[in-house]
Amino acid sequence: MKKQGLSVLMVAILLFSLAGCSVNTTTNGSKKDIIKVGVTAGPFEEITNKVKEVAKKQGMNIEPVVFNDYMTPNRALTAGEIDVNVYQNIPFLKQYNHDHNTHIVPVGKTVAMLMGIYSKKYKSVQDIPDGATVGLQNDPVNRSRALHVYQQAGLITLKPGTDEDKATVQDIEKNPKHLKFKELEAGLLARTLDSLDASTINGNYALQAGYEPKKDSIFLENDDKYVNVVATNKKDKNNPAYKKLVQLYNSDEVKKFIKEKYKGVVITFNKPFELND
């Protein structure tokens, strides 16, 4: 009798567990009731909160999970702590996969945020003096992007044939102002601008720090190739809920919010699923 009672108890526990699991998925397991979206603090957080508002009207539940750096959102994704993340561009994603042997893939486009050069000491790039110390992102993709921004601004010239996504200070051919580059984590550059003569700062971190990029930068990049994406683990790339999420980021209501709030610094796209990867 004791064995029979124990068996009944075990079956009851198993049924209860299975019932609990069904709360988070549909019957075919293809769509979670709550989609956890990893974002960096600032604009991506703000945009995703708007997406959450629009999604709710359509019966989708979005839960933004906020991070303060560029590495943790991918770690959380591969660990299964979030379902997708929205903060990185494709060159950064490819480099991360290469460096960490991960299989994160883009699902669709969201927005692009312009990188700029900022200074609390000088009002133009021409005013930056000989021997100035300038900030530079220390991760490979953003470092390369920043060096190209310095080149666009006329401060340096990179060697011909330099890899577009892998430039380093060793690839500088001409440095007429003899600039000294101080490499820091991207999220720290806005916070340490007082100690630098100037620095490149990613658009999301500039906005988070209270800057209006078109007004406050002394130079703003003229390249929108660094489009940010909804990304997920490869096994989940065809999840219809995540495709729907991409559509929400590109909905008219969200685009209107972006246009009014960020005044052209955050770029939206008409064809969110055309990825050149």
N, C-alpha and C positions, 0 to 999 in steps of 0.2 A: 504493500500500500504506500509506503514511504517513497519507493521508487516511482510509482505511478504519479503521486502527488508532485514529486520533483519534476517529472517530465511535463506535466501540465503547466507548472510554473515557468519552466524554460520556454515552452511554446508561447505562453502569454507575454513573456519578456521580449521574445523575438518579434511577435506581431506588433507590440507597442513600438519597438525600435524602427520597424519598417514603416509604420504609420508616421512616425516622426520624420523620417527621411523624405516622405512625400510632400512635406510642407514646402521644401525648397526647390522642387522640380515638378515639371509637368509629367504626364503619364509616359511620355516617350523620352524623358530626361533631357530634352534639347534646350530647355529654357528655364532659367531660375526665376522664382517669383521676385527676388531682390537681386539686382545686379550690382556688385560692389566695384566701383570705378576708382582706381588709384589716380590721384592728381597731385601736382605740386601746388603749394600754397600760393595765393594770389590770383592772377587772371584765369588759370585753368580751373581753379576751385570755383571762382565766380561764374564762369561760363557753364561749368557742369551743374552748378546749383540751378541755373536757368534751364538747362536740359532736363534736370530732375522735375522742375515745375511743368514743363511741356509734356514730359513722359507720363506724368501722373494723369493728365487729361486723357491720355490714350491707354490707360490701364497698365502702364509699366512702372515698376518701382526701382528707382535708382538711388544708391547710397554712395555718395562721395567719401573716399578715404584719403585724407590729406597727408602729404609727405613734404619734407623740407629740403630734399636733395634730389639728385638725378639718378642715384643708384638704387636706393631702397625700393622704389615702386616696381622695378623689374624683379628684385629679389622676392618681394611679396607676391608677385604674379606667379613666378615659378614654384613658390612654396604653397600656392593654392589659397593664400590669405585674401586675395582679391580676384575678380573674374577677368577684368581688362584694366588697362591703364591708358591715360590720355595726357601725355606731356612731352613725348620725344619725337624727333624726326627720324626718317629712315636711315640716313648715314649713322646717326648715333645708335640706332637699334642694331644695325648690321655689325658695328664695332663691338657692341655689348655682347651679341651672340658669339662673335669670334673670340672675344676675351674670356668668356665664361662658359663656353660650350653649351649654350642654351638654344632653345628653339621657339623663340618668340616671333610672331609674324604680324604684319600690319593687316587690318581688316578694311580700313578706309580712311580717307582724309578728314581732318577737322579744320584746323586753322594754321596759319604761319605767323610768327611774331618776329618783328624786325630787331636785329641786334644793332646797337649804336655805341658810339664813343661818348663818354661823359667826363666832365671835369668840374671840380669845385673851384679851381684856380684860374682857368683860362676859358675864354669865350669862343675860341675857334681853334681848329687844328693847327692853323698857321701860327698861333700864339704859343704853342707848346715849345719849350726851349731846348736847346742842344743839351744832350745828356739826361733828359727827363726820364723818370721811372714810370712806366705805364703797366697797367694790369693786363693779364692774359689768362684765359680759362685753362685749367690744367688737364682736362680730359681730351683725348685725341681729336674728336670731331669738332668740339667747340673751340679748341685751340686753333685748328686749321681754319675754321670759319672766321674766327676773330682776326687772324693774320691777313685773311683776304679782305676783311673790313678795313684794317689799317692800310692795306695796299690801295683799296678803293679811295680812301681818304688822302692818298698821295704821300703818306708818311714813310712807307717802305716799298721796296720792289722785291717780289719773290723770283727765284730762279725760273727760267723757262722750263716747262715740262713738270713743274711741281705738282704732285698728286693733289687734286682738288679737295680731298677729304682727309689728307694726312700730312699737311704742311706743319713744320716745326720751325723754331727760330733758326735752326741750321740751314733752312732753305731760303733765308733772307739773302738776297744778292746785293741790294743797296739799302743803306740805312743812314741817309744824309744827316739826320738829327742825332745820330748815335744814341738812339733810344735804348733804355735798359728795360727788359721785360721781366716782370715779377709774376710768376704763375701761381694762381690760387684756385680753389674750388669755385665753380661758377656762382654758387649762391652766396659767396663771401665778398665778391667784388664790389657790390653796391654798398655793403656795410663798411668796407675798408677804403672807400674812395678818398676820405680825408687824408690818408697817408700816401696817396699816389698823386702824380701830376695829372693823370688821365687813365681811363680804363674802358675797355669794351665791356658791355653788360648785356646779357640776354634780355629780350623784351619782357618776358614774364617777371624776371627779378627786378627790372627797372620799374615796371608798373607796381609791383609789390612794395617797392621802397618809396613810392609816392611820386615818381617822376612821370612827366608827360613826354614820352620820347620825341615827338615831333617838335616840341617846344624846348625841352631841356637838354637834349643831346647836342653835341657840337658836330656830330656827323651821324647819319643814319644809313644803314646798308641799303643797296638798291638791288637786292637779290632775294627772291621769295622761294628759292629751291628747297629751303629747309622747312617743308610742310610737316606739321605734326599729325600724328595718326592715332586712331584707336588700335591698340595692340593687344594680343592675347596669346596664349600658348597654342602651338601648332595644331594640337589635337582638337581645339575648339574653334578653329578658324571659320568653319561653315555654320556656326551657331546662328540661326536666324534672328535671335534676339540681339546679337551683337551687330549684325547688319542693320537692324532697325535702329540701334543706338547711333550708328554712323549717320543715318538719315536724319535723326533728331538734331545732331550737332550741326547739320547743314540745312535745317528747316528755316523757313522765312522768319519765324518768330525769334529764333536764336540769332540769326544773322542781323536782324533789326536791333536786338539787344547789343550785339558786338559793335555794330556801326555807331550806335549812339554813345556807348560807353567808352570805346577805345579810339574813336575818331580816325580810322584809317591805319592805325599802327598794327592792329590785328587783321590779317588778311583772310577772307573766306573764299570758298571755291564753289564753282557751279557743277563740277563733276567729281563728287567725293570718292568714287570707286575706281577712278583711273589712276593707278599707282605705277610709277616707273621703277619697279623693283625687279 
